[in-house]
Amino acid sequence: MRERRERLAKLSLMLGDALLINVAFALAWWLRYRQQFLATVDPANDAPYVVYLPFSLGTTLLLLLIYKIDGVYDRRRGRPWLDEVYRLVNGTTTAVVLLLALVFILIYFRPLSYSRIMFLEAAALIVLLLSAYRLLFGWVERMLLRRGLGVERVLVVGNGEMGRAVMASVVARPDLGYQVIGFLHNGGEENASDIGRFKALGGVEDLSRVLAYHQVDQVIITLPWTQPRKILELARQAERAGARVRIVPDLFQLSLSRVDVNELGGIPLIGVKEVTISHGGRLLKRLTDVVIAALVLLLALPLMALIALAIKLDSPGPVLFRQTRVGQHGRPFTLYKFRSMRQGAEEEQAQLMAFNEASGPLFKIRNDPRLTRVGRILRRTSLDELPQLFNVLKGEMSLVGPRPPVPSEVEQYQPWHRQRLAVAPGITGLWQVSGRSDLDFDEMCLLDLYYIESWSFWMDVQIILRTIPALISGKGAY
């Protein structure tokens, strides 16, 4: 079924491309000869579309061949749209150069006038239409994935750093269409606990049993490189059960983004990069933080004044709530928020522990009785977090980053949880746009680690843009 779906998707793309290439030629002819776009056509050089029909059909075959060679039809989950556009531009440019060369040869032997401008217009329209088609195709694929069609059921073998990285990618990228049914641990019983939504189904020695009782489309093996025979044995077991096998290239339990390869006189030197954002990236991130935070604060001052007045009129106590949080590299700092609870609420937390709805070291209650009337509105809209922009200006926080924990939470961290402290905490982050309080604590940590490993400036931009609808919907905010 999986291979049939892949072949059908590839065939649909190719047929759609073939149709749109011919549509692009027809539009280019209409623009050139009927609208006389870019330049006037001499009546003596006017040509019916039938003259260009052989070029349209020939270019279609040529482009499909070039696209095939360039890997345009190699469907990969999560491939960026701009990457697909880049491949389309490359292939179309090659085809147009060959087409123009053919036109020059034909003009030499035949007294016909072909419009080179029309061919250039056709090339531009081909890239435009095929790029738009891929946007539509991707949207349809995501719609089908959300309905469970085409979703691959994945079993992760190994729960070390690489295994958690795979799970983090699944949480952060639901558009990839993977559903992790669980994982097999490669340690003792102390490592057999669930990680967020991901269930521990046993040890690696239980692979055959798990494959027999669960429908598994793909097995991803993330064991250390020191166990090559074990990896091959597990791969054979998975293949015999009809599952596709993928092996993560695990070098000293490091992701490839953390490996620095250099050479010394022809001798390869492998080093380990620090698990954090690069120096240049930090400078760009800091500059963006300061500019946006200052601008938002300036625009939000009237609103903040109204919020402060509402808090004062609603309940006794200070307007701002100050709390010690743990920042980058474990450094404590004072976080500012608009007060959303009655005075003395922190002292009441111990009495409410039985009602805690969060997992791990977190404490969350959906209908917290300590919230004030104004506080409920502030929490629902996340307006209580506006004062954190001052923390951003002070350099204690960033606009985007992991959620800032309290010291009591950090004391309960497992070793792999502490990796989320490698960067400055943020007002928003992947955890904010992926479910907020509805997320399990381990899943929140997985998202934070994915963010640190995969950070880019454009990722920050996307998270900030995705935060706006998340705030409007109020999903997971309490």
PyMOL commands that set and color helices and strands:
alter all, ss='L'
color gray80, all
select helices_A, chain A and resi 2-34+43-45+49-51+53-69+81-109+116-146+161-172+174-176+189-191+204-213+228-240+256-258+279-314+328-330+345-355+373-381+383-385+388-393+407-410+417-422+430-433+436-438+441-454+457-473
alter helices_A, ss='H'
color red, helices_A
select strands_A, chain A and resi 152-157+178-185+200-203+218-221+244-247+259-264+267-272+320-326+332-338+398-400+426-428
alter strands_A, ss='S'
color yellow, strands_A
deselect
rebuild
show_as cartoon
